[in-house]
């Protein structure tokens, strides 16, 4: 009887693990070197600078809100600044996503490179949207003191970090292949 129970439990565990909705990380795609004219390289550098400036502004806001949240998670009091920092971070994330959506990828690149740049840009937009949703969850926690909101925050924040990491890797691959300094 014990053996049957063990087999059933092992089978159930196996099924649960094999049916997981998590995807395996995609291996980093390396692309062959891309030869561009000086003018096209400058266009690619300009695109990179625009994306980096958007990222830098958003990163500063995310860091401020994140530092304040860490204090709360460690048992500190919810400061008067936290709701305004959360709102500012959410707005900045949404604004960054909108700004990135308006940026166009330089046309002079080969199709595979353009595809990766567009995927990277789309990944950044999705990351900022997930960050924004994570701040909605924190706002709910601050207002309602619902601990489930913290779980939602952590889920969305982790999703945003993974999207950001993947998008950044794609953008870096293109810049490296094109010989553009990062």
C-alpha positions as CSV (number, residue, x, y, z in Angstrom):
1,X,0.0,0.0,0.0
2,X,2.8,2.4,0.9
3,X,4.5,1.6,-2.4
4,X,1.4,2.5,-4.3
5,X,1.0,5.8,-2.5
6,X,4.7,6.6,-3.1
7,X,4.3,5.8,-6.8
8,X,1.2,8.0,-7.1
9,X,2.9,10.9,-5.3
10,X,6.0,10.5,-7.4
11,X,3.9,10.5,-10.6
12,X,1.9,13.5,-9.5
13,X,5.1,15.4,-8.7
14,X,6.5,14.4,-12.1
15,X,3.4,15.6,-13.8
16,X,3.4,18.9,-12.0
17,X,7.0,19.5,-12.8
18,X,6.7,18.6,-16.5
19,X,3.6,20.7,-16.9
20,X,5.2,23.8,-15.6
21,X,4.4,27.0,-17.5
22,X,7.9,28.3,-17.2
23,X,9.9,28.4,-20.4
24,X,13.5,27.5,-20.6
25,X,15.7,30.4,-21.2
26,X,16.6,30.9,-24.9
27,X,20.2,30.5,-25.6
28,X,22.0,33.8,-26.5
29,X,21.9,34.3,-30.2
30,X,25.2,35.4,-31.6
31,X,25.0,36.9,-35.0
32,X,27.8,37.3,-37.5
33,X,29.5,40.6,-37.9
34,X,27.5,43.3,-39.7
35,X,29.3,45.6,-42.0
36,X,27.8,49.1,-42.1
37,X,28.7,52.3,-43.7
38,X,29.8,55.1,-41.4
39,X,26.5,56.9,-41.9
40,X,24.5,53.7,-41.0
41,X,26.7,53.1,-37.9
42,X,26.0,56.7,-36.8
43,X,22.2,56.0,-37.2
44,X,22.6,52.9,-35.1
45,X,24.6,54.7,-32.5
46,X,21.9,57.4,-32.4
47,X,19.2,54.8,-31.9
48,X,21.3,53.2,-29.1
49,X,21.8,56.6,-27.4
50,X,18.0,57.2,-27.5
51,X,17.3,53.9,-26.0
52,X,20.0,54.3,-23.3
53,X,18.7,57.7,-22.3
54,X,15.2,56.4,-21.9
55,X,16.6,53.5,-19.8
56,X,18.7,55.7,-17.6
57,X,15.8,58.0,-16.7
58,X,13.6,55.0,-15.9
59,X,16.4,53.2,-13.9
60,X,16.8,56.2,-11.6
61,X,13.1,56.3,-10.8
62,X,13.0,52.5,-10.3
63,X,16.0,52.6,-8.0
64,X,14.4,55.3,-5.8
65,X,11.2,53.4,-5.5
66,X,13.0,50.1,-5.0
67,X,15.2,51.4,-2.2
68,X,12.1,52.6,-0.4
69,X,10.3,49.3,-1.0
70,X,13.3,47.4,0.4
71,X,13.0,49.4,3.6
72,X,9.3,48.4,3.9
73,X,10.0,44.8,3.1
74,X,12.6,44.7,5.9
75,X,9.9,45.7,8.4
76,X,10.3,49.5,8.2
77,X,7.4,51.9,8.3
78,X,5.7,52.9,5.1
79,X,7.0,56.4,4.6
80,X,5.0,59.4,3.4
81,X,7.2,59.4,0.2
82,X,6.4,55.8,-0.8
83,X,3.0,56.5,-2.5
84,X,4.4,59.4,-4.5
85,X,7.5,57.3,-5.5
86,X,5.3,54.5,-6.6
87,X,3.2,56.8,-8.7
88,X,6.2,58.5,-10.2
89,X,7.9,55.1,-11.0
90,X,4.7,53.8,-12.6
91,X,4.2,56.9,-14.7
92,X,7.9,56.9,-15.8
93,X,7.7,53.2,-16.8
94,X,4.6,53.9,-18.9
95,X,6.2,57.0,-20.4
96,X,9.4,55.1,-21.3
97,X,7.3,52.4,-23.0
98,X,5.5,55.0,-25.1
99,X,8.8,56.7,-26.0
100,X,10.4,53.4,-27.0
101,X,7.3,52.6,-29.1
102,X,7.9,55.8,-31.1
103,X,11.5,55.0,-31.9
104,X,12.2,53.5,-35.2
105,X,14.9,50.9,-35.9
106,X,17.4,52.1,-38.6
107,X,16.5,50.7,-42.0
108,X,20.1,50.1,-43.2
109,X,20.5,46.9,-41.1
110,X,20.1,43.4,-42.5
111,X,16.7,41.8,-41.9
112,X,17.9,39.5,-39.0
113,X,19.5,42.5,-37.2
114,X,16.4,44.6,-37.7
115,X,14.3,41.8,-36.3
116,X,16.5,41.4,-33.2
117,X,16.5,45.2,-32.6
118,X,12.7,45.3,-32.9
119,X,12.4,42.3,-30.6
120,X,14.7,44.0,-28.1
121,X,12.7,47.2,-28.3
122,X,9.5,45.3,-27.8
123,X,11.0,43.4,-24.9
124,X,11.9,46.7,-23.2
125,X,8.4,48.0,-23.7
126,X,7.0,44.8,-22.2
127,X,9.4,45.0,-19.3
128,X,8.4,48.6,-18.5
129,X,4.7,47.6,-18.7
130,X,5.4,44.7,-16.2
131,X,7.2,47.1,-13.9
132,X,4.2,49.4,-14.1
133,X,1.9,46.6,-13.2
134,X,4.2,45.7,-10.3
135,X,3.8,49.2,-8.9
136,X,0.0,48.8,-9.2
137,X,0.3,45.8,-6.9
138,X,2.5,47.7,-4.4
139,X,0.0,50.6,-4.4
140,X,-2.7,48.0,-3.5
141,X,-0.5,46.7,-0.7
142,X,0.1,50.2,0.7
143,X,-3.6,51.0,0.6
144,X,-5.1,47.7,1.6
145,X,-2.3,46.0,3.5
146,X,-3.1,42.9,1.5
147,X,-0.1,40.5,1.6
148,X,-1.3,38.8,-1.7
149,X,-0.4,42.1,-3.4
150,X,3.2,41.6,-2.4
151,X,3.2,38.2,-4.2
152,X,1.8,39.9,-7.3
153,X,4.4,42.6,-7.0
154,X,7.2,40.0,-6.8
155,X,5.8,38.1,-9.7
156,X,5.5,41.1,-12.0
157,X,8.9,42.5,-10.9
158,X,10.6,39.2,-11.6
159,X,8.9,39.1,-15.0
160,X,10.0,42.6,-15.8
161,X,13.6,41.9,-14.8
162,X,13.7,38.8,-17.1
163,X,12.2,40.7,-20.0
164,X,14.7,43.5,-19.5
165,X,17.6,41.1,-19.4
166,X,16.5,39.4,-22.6
167,X,15.9,42.6,-24.4
168,X,19.2,44.1,-23.3
169,X,21.0,41.0,-24.5
170,X,19.4,41.2,-28.0
171,X,20.3,44.9,-28.3
172,X,23.9,44.2,-27.1
173,X,24.3,41.4,-29.7
174,X,23.4,43.8,-32.5
175,X,25.7,46.5,-31.3
176,X,28.5,44.1,-30.9
177,X,27.9,42.6,-34.4
178,X,27.8,46.0,-35.9
179,X,31.0,47.1,-34.1
180,X,29.2,49.9,-32.3
181,X,30.7,50.8,-28.9
182,X,28.4,50.2,-25.9
